[in-house]
Amino acid sequence: MNRRPWELWALAGFYAGTTLSLPLQVMAQYGHAPWEFWAVVTKLAPMNFAVMALGFACSWAAVAASRWILALAPAFLAVVAWNNWLFTAVDANVSGLAASIATLVAFAGQVPLLRPSPIHLLRDPSNRWWLTAPRRRLRLLTLLSPVSGGDLRARAYDVSATGAYFALEDARWTQPGGSPVHPTQVGLAPGTRCTLRLTLDQGRTILCAAQVVRSGAARGHYPGGFAVQFLDLARGDRRSLERLIQLRGEPHPA
């Protein structure tokens, strides 16, 4: 899956719609045209602006699957309820029933937030798969130097702009004393930090810090190995890597 869950778009649309409904109500009530901006703005109450500000903030948090929505959504509901109550107090044309229904609609609009997909993403924002850079098969010669010492010479099995996966089958590990050891005897556990030197076309190299994020045995078309995340890849190096991935990267077999 490489798209946001529909629940996030539904929430974002609801918050944005609630925000836009306030100036639309003013235009309908006073007969203003959309281009009469200042006439509409001057008729919006401070509480209306609070609803609009929180609505836009909630819309952004929903699209981003940000945990901020856990604080913004209750604040939004509280301000909407208060705003609707004030309308009944100052405008005789607004009935208490209509205000109550509008408040209930605001609460009902939060239902998508309680579904499994948004809850899963809010529990662990790292699961926002649509933010993951595309990964392509690209075998780049690499030298990894863990902080514990030694050097691992390997070829990346696949690469993205944010990380790479290395197969251990043809890698070679050299300990600080100089004696070679097969990498399967050493292991690179998740959390291990290292300096990474990727060799691109025409001998150009990229140097950055990296951290092992997972390791495991062969599975499907993936050989046994480990994945690293780039920690401080320079902007220019990232652009060069992205261009190389586009030019030479191959999609994984289905």
The 8 nearest C-alpha neighbors of each residue, nearest first, counted from 0:
[[1, 2, 128, 129, 3, 4, 127, 126],
 [2, 0, 129, 128, 3, 130, 131, 127],
 [3, 1, 129, 0, 4, 128, 5, 127],
 [2, 4, 5, 129, 7, 1, 8, 127],
 [5, 3, 6, 7, 2, 116, 8, 117],
 [4, 6, 8, 7, 9, 3, 2, 10],
 [5, 7, 9, 111, 4, 8, 10, 112],
 [8, 6, 10, 61, 9, 5, 62, 4],
 [7, 9, 11, 5, 10, 6, 12, 62],
 [8, 10, 6, 12, 7, 11, 13, 5],
 [11, 9, 13, 7, 12, 8, 6, 61],
 [12, 10, 58, 8, 14, 61, 13, 9],
 [13, 11, 15, 9, 10, 14, 16, 8],
 [12, 14, 16, 10, 11, 15, 17, 9],
 [15, 13, 54, 17, 11, 58, 16, 12],
 [16, 14, 18, 12, 17, 13, 58, 11],
 [15, 17, 13, 19, 18, 14, 12, 20],
 [18, 16, 20, 14, 15, 19, 13, 54],
 [19, 17, 51, 15, 16, 54, 20, 21],
 [18, 20, 16, 21, 17, 22, 15, 23],
 [19, 21, 23, 17, 18, 22, 24, 16],
 [20, 22, 24, 23, 19, 18, 25, 47],
 [23, 21, 25, 24, 20, 19, 26, 39],
 [24, 22, 20, 26, 21, 25, 27, 19],
 [23, 25, 27, 21, 22, 26, 20, 28],
 [24, 26, 22, 28, 23, 27, 29, 39],
 [27, 25, 31, 23, 30, 24, 29, 28],
 [26, 28, 24, 30, 25, 29, 23, 31],
 [27, 29, 25, 26, 30, 24, 31, 23],
 [30, 28, 26, 31, 27, 25, 24, 39],
 [29, 31, 26, 27, 28, 32, 25, 24],
 [32, 30, 26, 29, 35, 33, 27, 39],
 [31, 33, 35, 34, 26, 30, 36, 39],
 [34, 32, 35, 36, 31, 26, 39, 23],
 [33, 35, 36, 32, 31, 37, 39, 38],
 [36, 34, 32, 33, 38, 37, 31, 39],
 [35, 37, 34, 39, 38, 40, 33, 32],
 [36, 38, 40, 39, 35, 41, 34, 42],
 [37, 39, 41, 36, 35, 40, 42, 31],
 [40, 38, 37, 36, 42, 41, 25, 35],
 [41, 39, 37, 43, 42, 38, 36, 22],
 [40, 42, 38, 39, 43, 37, 44, 36],
 [41, 43, 40, 39, 44, 38, 25, 37],
 [44, 42, 40, 41, 47, 45, 39, 48],
 [43, 45, 47, 46, 42, 48, 41, 40],
 [46, 44, 48, 47, 49, 43, 50, 82],
 [45, 47, 49, 48, 44, 82, 50, 78],
 [48, 46, 44, 50, 45, 49, 43, 51],
 [47, 49, 51, 45, 46, 50, 52, 44],
 [50, 48, 46, 52, 47, 51, 53, 45],
 [51, 49, 47, 53, 48, 52, 54, 78],
 [50, 52, 18, 54, 48, 49, 53, 55],
 [53, 51, 49, 55, 54, 50, 48, 56],
 [52, 54, 56, 50, 55, 51, 75, 57],
 [55, 53, 51, 14, 57, 52, 56, 18],
 [54, 56, 58, 52, 57, 53, 15, 51],
 [55, 57, 53, 59, 54, 58, 60, 52],
 [58, 56, 60, 54, 59, 55, 68, 53],
 [57, 59, 11, 55, 61, 14, 56, 60],
 [60, 58, 56, 62, 57, 61, 63, 55],
 [61, 59, 65, 57, 63, 68, 58, 62],
 [62, 60, 64, 58, 7, 63, 59, 11],
 [61, 63, 59, 64, 60, 7, 11, 8],
 [62, 64, 60, 65, 61, 59, 7, 127],
 [65, 63, 61, 62, 60, 121, 120, 66],
 [66, 64, 60, 63, 67, 68, 61, 121],
 [65, 67, 68, 121, 69, 64, 60, 124],
 [66, 68, 65, 69, 70, 71, 60, 57],
 [67, 69, 71, 66, 70, 60, 72, 57],
 [68, 70, 67, 66, 71, 72, 73, 65],
 [71, 69, 68, 67, 72, 73, 74, 66],
 [70, 72, 68, 74, 73, 69, 57, 75],
 [71, 73, 75, 74, 68, 70, 69, 76],
 [74, 72, 76, 75, 71, 70, 77, 69],
 [75, 73, 77, 71, 72, 76, 78, 70],
 [74, 76, 72, 78, 73, 77, 53, 71],
 [77, 75, 79, 73, 74, 78, 80, 72],
 [76, 78, 74, 80, 75, 79, 73, 81],
 [77, 79, 81, 75, 80, 76, 82, 50],
 [80, 78, 82, 76, 81, 77, 75, 83],
 [79, 81, 83, 77, 78, 82, 102, 76],
 [82, 80, 78, 84, 79, 83, 77, 85],
 [81, 83, 79, 85, 84, 80, 78, 46],
 [84, 82, 86, 80, 98, 85, 81, 79],
 [83, 85, 81, 87, 86, 82, 80, 88],
 [86, 84, 88, 82, 87, 83, 89, 81],
 [87, 85, 83, 88, 84, 89, 90, 82],
 [86, 88, 84, 93, 85, 90, 89, 95],
 [87, 89, 85, 86, 90, 84, 91, 93],
 [90, 88, 86, 87, 85, 91, 93, 84],
 [91, 89, 92, 86, 87, 93, 88, 85],
 [90, 92, 93, 89, 87, 94, 88, 86],
 [91, 93, 90, 94, 87, 86, 89, 95],
 [94, 92, 87, 91, 90, 86, 97, 95],
 [95, 93, 97, 96, 87, 92, 98, 91],
 [94, 96, 98, 97, 87, 99, 93, 84],
 [95, 97, 99, 94, 98, 100, 93, 101],
 [98, 96, 100, 94, 99, 95, 101, 93],
 [97, 99, 101, 95, 83, 96, 100, 102],
 [100, 98, 96, 102, 101, 97, 95, 103],
 [99, 101, 103, 97, 102, 98, 104, 96],
 [102, 100, 98, 104, 99, 103, 97, 105],
 [101, 103, 105, 99, 104, 100, 80, 98],
 [104, 102, 100, 106, 105, 101, 107, 99],
 [103, 105, 107, 101, 102, 106, 108, 100],
 [106, 104, 102, 108, 103, 107, 101, 76],
 [105, 107, 103, 108, 104, 109, 102, 76],
 [108, 106, 104, 109, 105, 110, 103, 102],
 [107, 109, 105, 106, 110, 104, 13, 10],
 [108, 110, 107, 112, 106, 111, 10, 105],
 [109, 111, 112, 113, 108, 107, 114, 106],
 [112, 110, 6, 113, 114, 109, 10, 108],
 [111, 113, 110, 109, 114, 117, 6, 118],
 [114, 112, 111, 110, 118, 115, 117, 109],
 [113, 115, 111, 112, 116, 117, 118, 110],
 [116, 114, 118, 117, 119, 113, 112, 120],
 [115, 117, 119, 118, 114, 120, 4, 6],
 [118, 116, 120, 119, 115, 112, 114, 121],
 [117, 119, 121, 115, 120, 116, 122, 114],
 [120, 118, 116, 122, 117, 121, 115, 123],
 [119, 121, 117, 124, 123, 122, 118, 126],
 [120, 122, 118, 123, 124, 119, 66, 117],
 [123, 121, 119, 120, 118, 124, 66, 117],
 [122, 124, 120, 125, 121, 126, 119, 127],
 [125, 123, 120, 126, 121, 127, 122, 64],
 [126, 124, 123, 127, 120, 128, 130, 122],
 [127, 125, 124, 128, 120, 123, 119, 129],
 [126, 128, 125, 129, 124, 130, 120, 131],
 [129, 127, 131, 130, 126, 1, 0, 2],
 [128, 130, 1, 131, 127, 2, 3, 0],
 [131, 129, 128, 127, 132, 1, 126, 125],
 [132, 130, 128, 129, 133, 127, 161, 134],
 [131, 133, 159, 160, 134, 130, 161, 129],
 [134, 132, 159, 131, 135, 160, 158, 161],
 [133, 135, 159, 158, 132, 157, 136, 160],
 [136, 134, 248, 250, 249, 157, 158, 137],
 [135, 137, 157, 249, 248, 156, 250, 251],
 [138, 136, 157, 248, 158, 156, 135, 139],
 [137, 139, 155, 156, 154, 157, 136, 140],
 [140, 138, 155, 154, 141, 137, 198, 197],
 [139, 141, 154, 198, 153, 197, 155, 138],
 [142, 140, 197, 153, 196, 154, 152, 139],
 [141, 143, 152, 196, 151, 195, 153, 144],
 [144, 142, 195, 151, 150, 194, 193, 145],
 [143, 145, 150, 194, 193, 149, 151, 195],
 [146, 144, 193, 147, 148, 192, 194, 143],
 [145, 147, 148, 193, 192, 144, 194, 191],
 [146, 148, 145, 149, 144, 193, 192, 191],
 [149, 147, 146, 145, 175, 144, 150, 174],
 [148, 150, 174, 175, 173, 144, 145, 151],
 [151, 149, 144, 173, 143, 172, 152, 174],
 [150, 152, 172, 143, 171, 142, 153, 144],
 [153, 151, 142, 171, 170, 141, 172, 143],
 [154, 152, 170, 141, 140, 151, 155, 142],
 [155, 153, 140, 139, 138, 141, 156, 165],
 [154, 156, 165, 138, 139, 157, 164, 163],
 [157, 155, 165, 138, 164, 166, 136, 137],
 [156, 158, 136, 137, 135, 164, 155, 163],
 [159, 157, 163, 134, 135, 137, 162, 136],
 [160, 158, 134, 162, 161, 133, 132, 163],
 [159, 161, 241, 237, 162, 132, 240, 158],
 [162, 160, 159, 229, 228, 132, 163, 158],
 [163, 161, 228, 229, 159, 227, 160, 158],
 [162, 164, 158, 227, 226, 157, 159, 155],
 [163, 165, 226, 157, 156, 155, 225, 227],
 [166, 164, 155, 156, 224, 225, 226, 154],
 [167, 165, 224, 168, 223, 222, 156, 155],
 [168, 166, 170, 224, 169, 223, 165, 182],
 [167, 169, 166, 170, 223, 222, 224, 182],
 [170, 168, 167, 171, 153, 166, 154, 152],
 [171, 169, 153, 167, 152, 168, 182, 172],
 [170, 172, 152, 151, 181, 182, 153, 173],
 [171, 173, 151, 180, 182, 179, 150, 181],
 [174, 172, 179, 150, 149, 178, 177, 180],
 [173, 175, 149, 177, 176, 178, 179, 172],
 [176, 174, 149, 177, 148, 173, 178, 150],
 [177, 175, 174, 178, 173, 149, 179, 148],
 [176, 178, 174, 175, 173, 179, 149, 180],
 [177, 179, 174, 173, 176, 180, 175, 172],
 [180, 178, 173, 172, 174, 177, 181, 171],
 [181, 179, 172, 173, 182, 178, 171, 184],
 [180, 182, 183, 184, 172, 171, 179, 185],
 [183, 181, 185, 184, 172, 180, 171, 186],
 [184, 182, 185, 181, 186, 167, 180, 168],
 [185, 183, 182, 181, 186, 180, 172, 187],
 [186, 184, 182, 183, 187, 181, 180, 172],
 [187, 185, 183, 184, 188, 182, 214, 225],
 [186, 188, 191, 189, 185, 211, 214, 225],
 [187, 189, 191, 186, 190, 214, 211, 213],
 [190, 188, 212, 211, 213, 191, 187, 214],
 [189, 191, 211, 210, 212, 188, 192, 213],
 [192, 190, 211, 189, 210, 188, 187, 193],
 [193, 191, 210, 209, 145, 146, 190, 211],
 [194, 192, 145, 144, 209, 146, 208, 195],
 [195, 193, 208, 144, 143, 207, 209, 145],
 [194, 196, 143, 207, 206, 208, 142, 193],
 [197, 195, 206, 142, 205, 141, 204, 143],
 [198, 196, 141, 205, 204, 140, 199, 195],
 [197, 199, 204, 140, 203, 202, 141, 139],
 [200, 198, 203, 204, 202, 197, 201, 139],
 [199, 201, 202, 203, 198, 243, 204, 139],
 [202, 200, 203, 199, 198, 204, 243, 139],
 [201, 203, 200, 199, 198, 204, 197, 205],
 [204, 202, 199, 201, 198, 200, 205, 197],
 [205, 203, 198, 197, 199, 202, 196, 206],
 [206, 204, 197, 196, 236, 198, 207, 203],
 [205, 207, 196, 195, 204, 197, 208, 194],
 [208, 206, 195, 232, 231, 194, 209, 205],
 [207, 209, 194, 230, 195, 231, 193, 229],
 [210, 208, 229, 230, 228, 193, 192, 227],
 [209, 211, 192, 227, 228, 191, 190, 212],
 [210, 212, 227, 189, 191, 190, 226, 213],
 [211, 213, 189, 227, 226, 190, 210, 228],
 [214, 212, 189, 226, 225, 211, 215, 188],
 [215, 213, 225, 224, 226, 189, 188, 212],
 [214, 216, 223, 224, 225, 217, 213, 218],
 [215, 217, 223, 218, 224, 222, 214, 221],
 [216, 218, 223, 222, 221, 215, 219, 224],
 [219, 217, 221, 220, 216, 222, 223, 215],
 [218, 220, 221, 217, 222, 252, 253, 216],
 [219, 221, 218, 222, 252, 217, 251, 253],
 [220, 222, 218, 219, 217, 223, 166, 224],
 [223, 221, 217, 166, 224, 218, 220, 216],
 [224, 222, 217, 216, 166, 215, 167, 221],
 [223, 225, 166, 167, 165, 214, 215, 222],
 [224, 226, 214, 165, 213, 164, 215, 227],
 [227, 225, 164, 213, 163, 211, 212, 165],
 [226, 228, 211, 210, 212, 162, 163, 209],
 [227, 229, 162, 210, 209, 161, 230, 211],
 [228, 230, 209, 162, 161, 232, 231, 208],
 [231, 229, 209, 208, 232, 228, 210, 207],
 [232, 230, 207, 208, 229, 233, 209, 234],
 [231, 233, 207, 229, 230, 237, 234, 236],
 [232, 234, 236, 235, 237, 231, 207, 238],
 [233, 235, 237, 236, 238, 232, 239, 231],
 [234, 236, 238, 237, 233, 239, 232, 240],
 [237, 235, 239, 233, 238, 234, 240, 205],
 [236, 238, 240, 234, 235, 239, 160, 241],
 [237, 239, 241, 235, 240, 236, 242, 234],
 [240, 238, 236, 242, 237, 241, 243, 235],
 [239, 241, 237, 243, 238, 242, 236, 244],
 [240, 242, 238, 244, 243, 239, 160, 237],
 [243, 241, 245, 239, 240, 244, 246, 238],
 [242, 244, 246, 240, 245, 241, 247, 239],
 [245, 243, 248, 241, 242, 247, 246, 240],
 [244, 246, 242, 243, 248, 247, 241, 249],
 [247, 245, 243, 244, 248, 242, 241, 249],
 [248, 246, 244, 243, 245, 249, 137, 136],
 [247, 249, 244, 135, 137, 136, 245, 246],
 [248, 250, 136, 135, 247, 251, 137, 244],
 [251, 249, 135, 136, 252, 248, 134, 253],
 [250, 252, 253, 136, 249, 135, 220, 134],
 [253, 251, 250, 220, 249, 136, 219, 221],
 [252, 251, 250, 220, 219, 221, 249, 135]]
